[in-house]
Amino acid sequence: MTKIPRIAVVGSANIDLTTFTDRFPKPGETIFGQRFDLGFGGKGANQATASRLCGAAVFMVARVGSDLFGPATIDNFKKLGIDATNVKQVEGVSSGVAPIFVESSGQNRIFVVKGANDELKPADVDAAADLLKAVDCIVLQFEIPLETVYYAIGFARKSNIRCILNPAPGQPIDFKAVAGLDYFVPNESEAETITG
């Protein structure tokens, strides 16, 4: 009998607010868009969703806002079969959002407002410790505070749990803090940003 992998994602959960338009407005100009889509995203949530779709048992450790997007994000995780026990709402803070504007040519512009993602702290890793110690792998990315990423890496190392870091979005890092990772998977632009 094949063992089902148990994966924990410590990371971001955003709402993608995508507007499709013929062209971007000029400064001070108002134009009409053709279509609007609201979707669930964030690099951490995307990792959790992909892992679940591949058949893993998935546990999410995240923070969402006290706005209407917070409960919707938690419900979406549950509908996907992702354990959202450690997805907590932060009072008085918005959920992470990504307003995305897409021209008919496919060119896009994306703004990310971290919101509650910035409230995911090392204490949240400790609060989920029992769950995390029972997984096969912890997956991380950089849409949460670096101190939390580094802390989760140290937790994985001490607990002898495989750890994967996708360093996106790319930014300078403390190489000592990421030593001992099992997998470090930047794309080309992230690798360039990290190494200078």
Rosetta blueprint (number, residue, H / E / L):
1 M L
2 T L
3 K L
4 I L
5 P L
6 R E
7 I E
8 A E
9 V E
10 V E
11 G L
12 S L
13 A L
14 N E
15 I E
16 D E
17 L E
18 T E
19 T E
20 F E
21 T E
22 D L
23 R L
24 F L
25 P L
26 K L
27 P L
28 G L
29 E L
30 T L
31 I L
32 F L
33 G L
34 Q L
35 R E
36 F E
37 D E
38 L E
39 G E
40 F E
41 G E
42 G L
43 K H
44 G H
45 A H
46 N H
47 Q H
48 A H
49 T H
50 A H
51 S H
52 R H
53 L H
54 C L
55 G L
56 A L
57 A E
58 V E
59 F E
60 M E
61 V E
62 A E
63 R E
64 V E
65 G E
66 S L
67 D L
68 L L
69 F H
70 G H
71 P H
72 A H
73 T H
74 I H
75 D H
76 N H
77 F H
78 K H
79 K H
80 L H
81 G L
82 I L
83 D E
84 A E
85 T E
86 N E
87 V E
88 K E
89 Q E
90 V E
91 E L
92 G L
93 V L
94 S L
95 S L
96 G E
97 V E
98 A E
99 P E
100 I E
101 F E
102 V E
103 E E
104 S L
105 S L
106 G L
107 Q L
108 N E
109 R E
110 I E
111 F L
112 V L
113 V E
114 K L
115 G H
116 A H
117 N H
118 D H
119 E H
120 L L
121 K L
122 P H
123 A H
124 D H
125 V H
126 D H
127 A H
128 A L
129 A H
130 D H
131 L H
132 L H
133 K H
134 A L
135 V L
136 D L
137 C E
138 I E
139 V E
140 L E
141 Q E
142 F L
143 E L
144 I L
145 P L
146 L H
147 E H
148 T H
149 V H
150 Y H
151 Y H
152 A H
153 I H
154 G H
155 F H
156 A H
157 R H
158 K H
159 S L
160 N L
161 I L
162 R E
163 C E
164 I E
165 L E
166 N E
167 P L
168 A L
169 P L
170 G L
171 Q L
172 P L
173 I L
174 D L
175 F H
176 K H
177 A H
178 V H
179 A L
180 G L
181 L L
182 D L
183 Y E
184 F E
185 V L
186 P L
187 N L
188 E H
189 S H
190 E H
191 A H
192 E H
193 T H
194 I H
195 T H
196 G L
